[in-house]
Amino acid sequence: MRPFTFVAPASAQEAVRLLAEGDGRARPIAGGSDLLGELKEGTAACDRLVSLAGLPGLAAIEETACAAAIGAMATVEALVAHRFGNPGFRILSEAAQGVATPEIRNVGTVGGNLCQRPRCWYYRNALFRCLKRGGTDCPAVEGHNKYLAILGAHRCYIVHPSDLAPPLVALDASVEVLGPAGARWLPLRDFFVGPERDLLRENVLADGEIVLRVMVPAPPAGWRGTYVKARERTAGDFPMVSVAAGFAQEGGAARHARIVLGAVAPVPWRAPAAEGVLEGRPVTAERAAQAAEAALAGAQPMTGNAYKLDVARALIARTILALAAPPK
Ligand SMILES: Cc1cc2nc3c(=O)[nH]c(=O)nc-3n(C[C@H](O)[C@H](O)[C@H](O)COP(=O)(O)OP(=O)(O)OC[C@H]3O[C@@H](n4cnc5c(N)ncnc54)[C@H](O)[C@@H]3O)c2cc1C
């Protein structure tokens, strides 16, 4: 393992300054559950780790009538345990509950979960120089692509691994980012970028920028959401396909419909066409199936992952129908 220094700033501004001084060779570290693995495996390298652990106020989860604010250093387990007053926010605790294992949820943070790197076997293997690590082609095209993208890929076929991102996108969350030029807010849906825009990164963070918190506006009254994840093992596994879905039911019709898929594309995959199928109409089994078809329009499976289409179709339709049933 290459040597590096470890610094523990006392403020977010100092963290940003220490990252900027690193001249592209410094990395922020939160819980370390992803980054330390990368450093050990040699798929990432840095000269300086800038710890975000001591930054004041970033571990809080707060809620008002209008919004929930989740600090980037809140652990995934804190999100599981948080008792949200607004039932519309509970999709976040549900999604957090399905992340990894208790050990990882206790150290892994919300910011780290959103900024974690892809799990593609080729990216994670230092012996391959794939596109994401500066190479010229994607070994997965003719190799193992069972877990990779069926939508939105462009030369590189990673899927975004985060379980928290789809429900946060469904809830129209924004992120606060701090960098050398100051702070900025941006919608989370614009935070993630696919390989058509940047092969080397999965989000818009520039060197030296960190996520401070996530702001989630309160969903409309009566909105209920759920997050369902298909995986090979019942615990400790990344999703093969996941769906964050939600809507309110007014006069028997779905309103404010949201469908966001996980693990099918390089970014959390919002499906406006599927939302349009549901919007303003009663939810029936036929309409749920139509929404699933609409969500997957344009999918291009690889040699080993066409099964994802069947799994996604079933998961989306079942999730919509379960949401339409009266709450138990
Ligand atoms: C065995 C295993 C199983 C897992 N299963 C799942 C799963 O099922 N679902 C799921 O969603 N995740 C899963 N994960 C990923 C896990 O949730 C993440 O590793 C964790 O949330 C990352 O948080 P962290 O604080 O440890 O991040 P770190 O490892 O500290 O950082 C991860 C990356 O984000 C960057 N970063 C961290 N915080 C910030 C910030 N505030 N601003 C800017 N950049 C930042 C770091 O530089 C690094 O590149 C799994 C991980 C493992 C090891």
The ligand as an SDF file (V2000), in Angstrom:
LIG
                    3D

 53 58  0  0  0  0  0  0  0  0999 V2000
  -19.4300   -5.2380    1.6570 C   0  0  0  0  0  0  0  0  0  0  0  0
  -20.1400   -3.9600    1.2940 C   0  0  0  0  0  0  0  0  0  0  0  0
  -21.4860   -4.0050    0.9740 C   0  0  0  0  0  0  0  0  0  0  0  0
  -22.1600   -2.8450    0.6490 C   0  0  0  0  0  0  0  0  0  0  0  0
  -23.4790   -2.9010    0.3120 N   0  0  0  0  0  0  0  0  0  0  0  0
  -24.1210   -1.7610   -0.0470 C   0  0  0  0  0  0  0  0  0  0  0  0
  -25.4880   -1.7850   -0.3890 C   0  0  0  0  0  0  0  0  0  0  0  0
  -26.1320   -2.8160   -0.3660 O   0  0  0  0  0  0  0  0  0  0  0  0
  -26.0690   -0.6110   -0.7500 N   0  0  0  0  0  0  0  0  0  0  0  0
  -25.3960    0.5640   -0.7610 C   0  0  0  0  0  0  0  0  0  0  0  0
  -25.9780    1.6030   -1.0650 O   0  0  0  0  0  0  0  0  0  0  0  0
  -24.1040    0.6060   -0.4280 N   0  0  0  0  0  0  0  0  0  0  0  0
  -23.4650   -0.5180   -0.0570 C   0  0  0  0  0  0  0  0  0  0  0  0
  -22.1520   -0.4730    0.2880 N   0  0  0  0  0  0  0  0  0  0  0  0
  -21.4740    0.7800    0.2100 C   0  0  0  0  0  0  0  0  0  0  0  0
  -21.5300    1.4910    1.5390 C   0  0  0  0  0  0  0  0  0  0  0  0
  -22.8360    1.9180    1.7930 O   0  0  0  0  0  0  0  0  0  0  0  0
  -20.6220    2.6100    1.3530 C   0  0  0  0  0  0  0  0  0  0  0  0
  -19.3330    2.0220    1.4180 O   0  0  0  0  0  0  0  0  0  0  0  0
  -20.7330    3.6460    2.4050 C   0  0  0  0  0  0  0  0  0  0  0  0
  -22.0080    4.2230    2.4900 O   0  0  0  0  0  0  0  0  0  0  0  0
  -19.7440    4.7160    2.0620 C   0  0  0  0  0  0  0  0  0  0  0  0
  -19.7330    5.5830    3.1470 O   0  0  0  0  0  0  0  0  0  0  0  0
  -18.3590    5.9550    3.8430 P   0  0  0  0  0  0  0  0  0  0  0  0
  -18.7070    7.0790    4.7640 O   0  0  0  0  0  0  0  0  0  0  0  0
  -17.7090    4.7910    4.4470 O   0  0  0  0  0  0  0  0  0  0  0  0
  -17.5460    6.4870    2.5930 O   0  0  0  0  0  0  0  0  0  0  0  0
  -15.9770    6.5430    2.3330 P   0  0  0  0  0  0  0  0  0  0  0  0
  -15.4540    5.1940    2.0730 O   0  0  0  0  0  0  0  0  0  0  0  0
  -15.3220    7.3540    3.3880 O   0  0  0  0  0  0  0  0  0  0  0  0
  -15.9920    7.3920    0.9880 O   0  0  0  0  0  0  0  0  0  0  0  0
  -16.5350    6.8730   -0.2000 C   0  0  0  0  0  0  0  0  0  0  0  0
  -16.2060    7.8240   -1.3610 C   0  0  0  0  0  0  0  0  0  0  0  0
  -16.9340    9.0240   -1.2020 O   0  0  0  0  0  0  0  0  0  0  0  0
  -16.0580   10.1460   -1.0260 C   0  0  0  0  0  0  0  0  0  0  0  0
  -16.7230   10.9470    0.0210 N   0  0  0  0  0  0  0  0  0  0  0  0
  -17.1220   10.5150    1.2340 C   0  0  0  0  0  0  0  0  0  0  0  0
  -17.8040   11.4840    1.8640 N   0  0  0  0  0  0  0  0  0  0  0  0
  -17.8120   12.5550    1.0320 C   0  0  0  0  0  0  0  0  0  0  0  0
  -18.3680   13.8600    1.1330 C   0  0  0  0  0  0  0  0  0  0  0  0
  -19.0710   14.2610    2.2050 N   0  0  0  0  0  0  0  0  0  0  0  0
  -18.1780   14.7130    0.0970 N   0  0  0  0  0  0  0  0  0  0  0  0
  -17.4800   14.3070   -1.0060 C   0  0  0  0  0  0  0  0  0  0  0  0
  -16.9380   13.0770   -1.1570 N   0  0  0  0  0  0  0  0  0  0  0  0
  -17.1120   12.2130   -0.1370 C   0  0  0  0  0  0  0  0  0  0  0  0
  -14.7090    9.5750   -0.6610 C   0  0  0  0  0  0  0  0  0  0  0  0
  -13.6400   10.3880   -1.1090 O   0  0  0  0  0  0  0  0  0  0  0  0
  -14.7390    8.2300   -1.3980 C   0  0  0  0  0  0  0  0  0  0  0  0
  -14.3890    8.3890   -2.7510 O   0  0  0  0  0  0  0  0  0  0  0  0
  -21.4610   -1.6070    0.6520 C   0  0  0  0  0  0  0  0  0  0  0  0
  -20.1090   -1.5660    0.9900 C   0  0  0  0  0  0  0  0  0  0  0  0
  -19.4470   -2.7280    1.3070 C   0  0  0  0  0  0  0  0  0  0  0  0
  -17.9800   -2.6430    1.6660 C   0  0  0  0  0  0  0  0  0  0  0  0
  1  2  1  0
  2  3  1  0
  2 52  2  0
  3  4  2  0
  4  5  1  0
  4 50  1  0
  5  6  2  0
  6  7  1  0
  6 13  1  0
  7  8  2  0
  7  9  1  0
  9 10  1  0
 10 11  2  0
 10 12  1  0
 12 13  2  0
 13 14  1  0
 14 15  1  0
 14 50  1  0
 15 16  1  0
 16 17  1  0
 16 18  1  0
 18 19  1  0
 18 20  1  0
 20 21  1  0
 20 22  1  0
 22 23  1  0
 23 24  1  0
 24 25  2  0
 24 26  1  0
 24 27  1  0
 27 28  1  0
 28 29  2  0
 28 30  1  0
 28 31  1  0
 31 32  1  0
 32 33  1  0
 33 34  1  0
 33 48  1  0
 34 35  1  0
 35 36  1  0
 35 46  1  0
 36 37  1  0
 36 45  1  0
 37 38  2  0
 38 39  1  0
 39 40  1  0
 39 45  2  0
 40 41  1  0
 40 42  2  0
 42 43  1  0
 43 44  2  0
 44 45  1  0
 46 47  1  0
 46 48  1  0
 48 49  1  0
 50 51  2  0
 51 52  1  0
 52 53  1  0
M  END
$$$$
